[in-house]
Amino acid sequence: MHEISVLKSTVDLARQIAADYGVEKISYLTLEIGELSGYLPVFFYKYWEVVTEGIELFDGAELRIIRKPGEALCLECSAMYNVMRQEGVCPNCGSRNKRILGGKEYTLKEIGY
């Protein structure tokens, strides 16, 4: 569960950004997490309270997650498809030969204050 350390680093980054801009209260953080990133949103939600506990800046703050689909381009037939939904197999031709186009990202998308 490396999510807890990644979440802590993200909270630290948000704290630094808030300090740089004179923000005294954060009401929410929005993260974009790709299906292929290896991170499971359930753990981010589970550890949100633990990671932000005792940090006045985050008192009552909400964690929001946008899940980005794992998209691929088949290198055999040029079909685009969702890697997770199709279990890595092109639904058009059955090939596993693909180029990942999206879904590996982990981004601090928005800080609400």
N, C-alpha and C positions, 0 to 999 in steps of 0.2 A: 504494500500500500504506500506507494510513493506520492500519492495524492496529498497527504498531509504536509509533506515538506514543500511541494509545489504551491499549495494553497498558502502556506506560511510566507513563502517568498512573494507571492502575489499581494498578500495583505501588507507586507513590508514595503513593497513598491507603491501601493496605494497610499500608505502613510507618508511616504516621501513626497509623492506628488501633491497630496493634501497640504503638507507643510510648505512646499514650494509656492503654492497658490493661496495660502492663508485660509484654507478650508478647515473649519472647526468641527464639522459633523458630516459623516458619510451616511447616507440613507440606504444606498445599495451599491453593489458591485455586479456588473454583468460580465460574464466570461463566455467566450466562444470556445467550445471544445469539440474537436473533430472525432468522429466515430473511430478513426484509425490511429488516433493519438496514443492509445494505450491507457488513457485516463477514463475512469468510470465516474460519471457525475454523482452517483449515489454516495460515494465516499466524500466528495466535496461538500455535499449537503450534510452528511453525517458529522464531519469535523469542523464545519463553519463556526459553530458556537464555541468549540474548544479553542480554535485558533484565534478568535476575536475576543475571547473572555478577558475582561479586565482592561481592555483598550477602550477608553472613553470615546474616542473618535468613532468607533463602530457600535456603540451602544444602541441596540434595536435595529441595526442594519440588516438588510436582506441580501441574500445571495441569489442571483439570477443566472441561469445557464441557458445558452443557445447551443443546441446540438447541431453541428455541421455534418452533413452526410459525407460518407466516404465514396467519392466518385472516381470512376476509372474510364479510360478509353481502351477498347480492345485493339490490340496491335495487329490482329488478323483481319477483322471485318469493319473496324472503325466505329462500332457501336459504343455508346456511352451507357454506363449502368452503375447502380449502387453496389459496391463491393460487399458490404455486409449482408444486404438482402439476398444477393445472388451467391453468397458464400465463395466469392472470388472467381466465379465461373461466368463467362460471358453468356447471357441468356439467348443471344442470337446464334452464336456458332459453337459454344461449348469450350472455347479456348480459355486458358488461364494466363495467357501472354497479354499483359496489360501495362498501361502507364497510369499511375495514380495522379489524378488531377486535383483532388481536394479531400479533406477529411483528416489530415494529420496535424492541423493547427491547434494551438492553445494560445488564446489571446485575452488579455484584459481589455475588453471592448469598451466599457463605460464605467465611470465613477459618478454616482448620483449623490448630490448634496443639497 
